Amino acid sequence: MRRIVFLITMGIERPSGQRYFNLARELVRNGDQVRILALHPDLAQCQQRRFVQDGVEIWYVGQMHSRKRHGEVLPFSPLQLLWVLITATLGMLWGIFCSPAAIYHLGKPQPVNGLAAILGVMLGRGQQFWVDCDDDEVGSNRLTNQAQRMVFAFWQWLLPRLAKGVTVNTQALAARMLQARVPKIVYVPNGVDHSLFQAPEPIVLAGLRSSLGLDGKKVIAYVGTIALHNHPINLLLEAFDLQLKHDPLIRVLLIGSGEDLGYVQNWIREHGYHDRIICLGHQDRRTIPTWMALADVTVDPVYDDAVAQARSPLKLFESLALGIPAVTGDVGDRRLILNFVADRLIAPAGDGLGLAQTLQSVLASWSDADRQACVERAADYAWSALALRWRTGYEE
């Protein structure tokens, strides 16, 4: 039995947090002991800072650098942010000293867990650590000035070079690590929790469709953070305005919240689409499969940029697990993920009109056999199989 400690800079309910929690849960099922030292999105409101979930120990040891409450971002002042970073780093360092382990694995190469790992793991315990890269940290975070971008870029550059090994979730990040001459790279894409992403009972779906006015309608769903700097929902709005609005049966369902939700709601009002684009706002993760199952197709709009190339979107795997086609752009690993029907689901990146045409084509032609193919493809990305790949990296 091995003891593994994850050092992550977000809560376990966040998309990246789900990556680490699901992998940790599967490692526990394979006989390891796993503790996650995490930062909470709203520590002041956190009622339980230490608990065990599905065999995984969760310790919230500090506040995230970005405070979030019910999907709403509550910014810190510069002095508050400095205090948050200091106390979070000290909390992470304390957690390391309280958690002797064979393996320490950083979830994301960021300043708080990076500094704590150097001081606590390398210098304090005389051990090397692992790093997981699942994003372009500079581009994916909303950093408000050049100094912040330089800090994040430095830690993203430094930590993989100090690590014993690096796990990555995309081929693009693997290529970057190769270029940096990282000695050991393990490719582990994101996956899906098949126990959660099950189609709800038909009577439940029928009731929800009726309550939302979706009876007889074709539904396009976006599920995720509404933050335009790294989730370009504006492409979906553009696609709707260009072409999809001409089909009176089409409805768009936006499931999620974020700092740009107000902008999106204003856009909908200005264009008079309040009865055709429905914003559900922040939803509990346990209810996401039910809301997503209302859709005939989901969408992951992207530009061809460093952020999209480095991302392995959970929403693609989760949509497929429900038998729902997922339309996205030809960026990063997306064509690899959707290789069973890529030519039908891949739209030109950054092209609103091309996205609209692809969505229309899928809505018009997708069959029950195609839905079954989605479910079968999602089976390749079960967290249980991905955790074995992750675990093999430690053993080689």
Secondary structure by P-SEA (a helix, b strand, c coil): cbbbbbbbccccccaaaaaaaaaaaaaaaabbbbbbbbbbcccccccccccccccbbbbbcccccccccccbbbbbcaaaaaaaaaaaaaaaaaaaaaccccbbbbccccaaaaaaaaacccccccccbbbbbccccccccccccaaaaaaaaaaaacccccccbbbbccaaaaaaaaaacccbbbbbcccccccccccccaaaaaaaaaaaccccbbbbbbbcccccccccaaaaaaaaaccccccccbbbbbcccccaaaaaaaaaaaacccccccccccccccaaaaaaacccbbbbcccccccccccccaaaaaaaaacbbbbbcccccccccccccccccccccccaaaaaaaaaaaaacccaaaaaaaaaaaaaccaaaaaaaaaaaacc
